[in-house]
Amino acid sequence: LVAISERMATVKHKILVLSGKGGVGKSTFATQLSFALAAMDYQVGLLDIDICGPSIPKMLGLEGQEIHQSNLGWSPVYVESNLGVMSIGFMLPDPDEAVIWRGPRKNGLIKQFLKDVDWGELDYLVVDSPPGTSDEHISIAQYLKATDVDGAVIVTTPQQVSLIDVRKEISFCNKVGIPVLGVVENMSGIQQLLADFKFVKIAEDGSEEDMTQSTLSYIKEKAPELLSLFACAEVFDSSSGGAAEMCKTRHVPFLGKVPLDPLLCKAAENGRSCFADQKCGPAAPALRRIIEKLIPLLRSHE
C-alpha cells in the first residue's frame, strides 16, 4: 500500500468506472471519457483492470502494442502524448487467448499495475473495471482508497434487469467507502438519422424485402426535409423511470443519458474518439454534457 500510495501521489484525480452487468457500455464510456479529458489538454491515464475481458486496446486502436519497461517501471502505451493506456491486453501473445486466472493472481496483477506503471504527472486516471463486485473490485477499492480516490461512475441501461445490479454496485461502493460520483444511463433509446435507416417489408412467411431505396427516393421527392430528422425509439423498457428514478430513491447523482448511437459503436470499433469529428450526432453531445457535469464533482475533491 505504501508503494501504491507513492506511485499514485502524482495522480490528481482517480475515477473508477463500474457497472453491475456486462454489455452496458462501460468500457465505451471509460474510453470516450478519456478521449474527452485528453482533448481538454489534461494529462490522462486509462487503466484496464478487466483481466478476463480486456477490450480497451481494441477501443483505442492499440491492438498489437506491447508494454516496455524502464528503470522507472512499466511504460504505458500512448494513444496521444497526453493519453496513456495500460491493459493486460498488451501482454497476451494471442488476443483470442483466454485468461484463466484465480483471484490471487488477478489481484497480484492489479497491484502491479498500480505500483509499477510509470504514469508520470496525471490530472486524471480512469480505471475501467469488470462488471459486478468480484475480487478485482475489492482489490482496486482497497488499494485506491488509501490514495484518496475521487469516486465511481456507474454505467447502466434503462431496464430493471440492469438497475437491480446497479443498486448492488451502489451498495458495494457504500460498504467499501468509495463515493458514487453519479450514474450514467447508456443505450437510452436509439437515435439515428432517418436517412441512415434500412426499410424492409416483412411478408406473412417472415421473409424480408428491402425497401430502403424506394422509400428514401419517395421521401426525397415528397418531403426531403424529413431526411435531416433523427428518428427516436425506446429499445429497453423504461416505464419504471430508468436510472433517473433509481438515483432519486438511492440519493446518488444522475449524470445523464446517452442514446444508442450506431455511429458511437462504430467509433469504438475503429478505436477513435466520437468527439473528433461531427459523425457521432446524438451521442457526442450527450457524453459531453455528462462530462461537463462530472468535472466540477472531481474538482470539489481537490
Secondary structure, DSSP 8 states (H G I E B T S, - for coil): -HHHHHHHTTEEEEEEEEESSTTSSHHHHHHHHHHHHHHTT--EEEEE--SSS--HHHHTT-TT---EEETTEEE-EEEETTEEEEEGGGT-SSTT------HHHHHHHHHHHHHHB---SEEEEEEE--SSSSHHHHHHHHHHHTTT--EEEEEE-SSHHHHHHHHHHHHHHHHHT--EEEEEEEEEEEEEEGGG---EEE-TTS-EEE-HHHHHHHHHHH-GGGGGSEEEE--S--TT-HHHHHHHHHT--EEEEEEE-HHHHHHHHTT--TTSSS--TTHHHHHHHHHHHHHHHHHTT-
